Amino acid sequence: ALVCKLWHRVLHGDENSEVWRSLAARCLAEEALRTDILCNVPTYKGKVRAFHHAFSTNDCSRNVYIKKNGFTLHRNPIAQSTDGARTKIGFSEGRHAWEVWWEGPLGTVAVIGIATKRAAMQCQGYVALLGSDDQSWGWNLVDNNLLHNGEVNGSFPQCNNAPKYQIGERIRVILDMEDKTLAFERGYEFLGVAFRGLPKVCLYPAVSAVYGNTEVTLVYLGKPLDG
């Protein structure tokens, strides 16, 4: 019992303890630790958790690969193809937040959102793959349209002359499986709820891209902060 209490304190007390520092050094690439990829993940426990929630190398289009930093997707310059990726872990309960940003041109379609395991991660042509069926929900950063089941569900954010996405700008995605909603933030501005009535199934953070050599980074943040 004393040993269990000690390990509970070590693992759940100080999130920057030597245990978490050691795990971070073993799990994470040096590039992820020395660059600003994880700048919004303040603790070593959070950094390790973010790594385990990053893009899956086994659940993505054959035309993309995950870079050595563990968090960035690179799309190869393949013509007439739309390519996506899901994360390693999905969510069927709780509240979760993650950041996504493009590190290259958007092209004609650049979509961020969520998908079930059944959603396709590759298709022919340049299309809004994420949101093209009833298994995924997406926000196209190019034209600010919300997409689901192959249909446009309105523009987002719902304001006049909404600013277009700027390369490198971090978008925070907030999934609430209790309220069954998906929302977005830009910087410190809450943009609103984009989708309501999400199904009670396991949903994965996902993206889809069309531009050759573009790169997309996704970092899991944990439970969103209210206010």
Secondary structure, 3 states (H helix, E strand, C coil): CHHHHHHHHHHHCCCCCHHHHHHHHHHCCHHHHHCCCCCCCCCHHHHHHHHHCCEEEEEECCCEEECCCCCEEEECCCCCEEEEEEECCCECCCEEEEEEEECCCCCCCEEEEEECCCCCCEEECCCCCCCCCCCEEEEECCCCEEEECCEEEEECCCCCCCCCCCCCCCEEEEEECCCCEEEEEECCEEEEEEEECCCCCCEEEEEEECCCCCEEEEEEEECCCCC
